[in-house]
């Protein structure tokens, strides 16, 4: 139940955040490896490879568990798949 509130919170923040230009975005991580996984995940989502995208976002979070953008994308991915309990 608590996870649903986090998903809603992250989704709301994502909507507000998504208005920014991604190429100029400074990520909230100092790990270049995490950013690379994140970018690979974004590309996988664009290509509708959702399970691969999930793997990339999780890998990014393993590199930096506080990587805000990766949490947002993973939450958005779960919402898109109606995986509310995860």
Buried (B, 14 or more C-beta within 10 A) or exposed (E): EEEEEEBEEBBEBBEEBEEEEEEEEEBEBEBEEBBBBBBBBBEBBEEEBBEBBBBBBEBBBEBBEEBBBBBBBBBBBBBEEEEEEE
